[in-house]
Amino acid sequence: MMNRIKALTGVLLLLFPLVLSSCTKAKQAIPETPRQIKGLTFEERVPLTYADQFAIDRYENGYSMISVADGASYLIVPEGGEIPGGLDKTVKIIRRPVGNLYLAATAVMAFFDALDSCDAVSFSGTKAEDWYIDSAKSAMESGRIRYAGKYREPDYELLLQNNCPLSIQSTMIEHTPEVKEKLTELGITVFVDYSSYEAHPIGRSEWIKVYGELLGKPDEAGRLFDEQATLLENLGEKQDIGKTVVFFYITESGQIVTRKSGDYVSKMIALAGGKNAFENLGDGGGTSTVKMEMEQFYASAKDADIVIYNNDIGKDVSSLDDLIAKNQLLADFKAVKNGDVWCTRENIFQETMKIGEIITDFHAVFSGTAKDTPPQYLYRLESEETL
């Protein structure tokens, strides 16, 4: 089944140049063969369908080695297990049961939530009001999860006083190496999540296998990933709808911010059967977005069949009138005139584990079947007169 998914999507992904910068693709440093560890017997390497930024090698008696494409390796030691002798000094140790951790990588909470393991998180780098995952928000509002500062300014004293053993960080931590060093100095293992570096969008969701391994729930993690991959497979021959799509938001200064052609959102649009109005946008730099003035945007986007406004940033658009008020030129857009303007819900970028569902939502919009299968992560913008 998974081979057929790859065959169906491979051609589409070739339409988009892969962004090979340090912020979109980690240097491949995963060992081709499993490490030989003194005293441990190798059992298997976990098969992956889309992800290529990690590997999981399993050994007898519940030991696992997680290798990440930045060159880092993490040995998972079962409860009560001993640390093998003769380990390479670069290998970091994570002991089960995993808990009392500091989660500074917002996108990772979706994996803990899906695995019903939010109780393993005690400290967050995101404030309660910025969470759109209900379990995380309620845990912070109740005080069970405490705010411990953003990745660049963690509350070291709070973490140290409460014996925090593990911090899960996004790749943003690489921009503040002094923080990474300080956490390590305090005895807090730093695990860096590279899910955002995956070339295939649904490869991001496959990182649930990493967290299933950490939490001792590998079978559940595999099942949850297969559910998302199956949703993509089910689109199958329904792809290539032919609708042009523009995905953007407008800054307070009036600049347009849209996605690069090789960005994962652009790839999800392609997998859902749409075509990005900007086919060759972006220079392969470190960010996934491009800023432009309205006049430049207008020239390429005014005839797009479908407009999707990214309301995750400004959170200030609730009607078609709100959108047009940002710039009157939008009233001339084909999609605006035809009433085919959609808005993202605020939780769309925190739902890393729902990539298959998001692509399915895009497809429903592009194929005109949204009335029959209402999207969960998008909603149509109406004029105030019809609200």
Secondary structure, 3 states (H helix, E strand, C coil): CHHHHHHHHHHHHCCCCCCCCCCCCCCCCCCCCCCCCCCCCEEEECCCCCCCCEEEEEEHHHCEEEEECCCCEEEEECCCCCCCCCCCCCEEEEECCCCCEEECCHHHHHHHHHCCCHHHEEEECCCHHHCCCHHHHHHHHCCCCEECCCCCCCCHHHHHHCCCCEEEECHHHHHCHHHHHHHHHCCCEEEECCHHHCCCHHHHHCCHHHHHHHHCCHHHHHHHHHHHHHHHHHHHHHCCCCEEEEEEEECCCCCEEEECCCCHHHHHHHHCCEEECCCCCCCCCCCCEEEECHHHHHHHHCCCCEEEECHHHHCCCCCHHHHHHHCHHHHHCHHHHHCCEEEECCCCCCCHHHHHHHHHHHHHHHHCCCCCCCCCCEEECCCCCCC
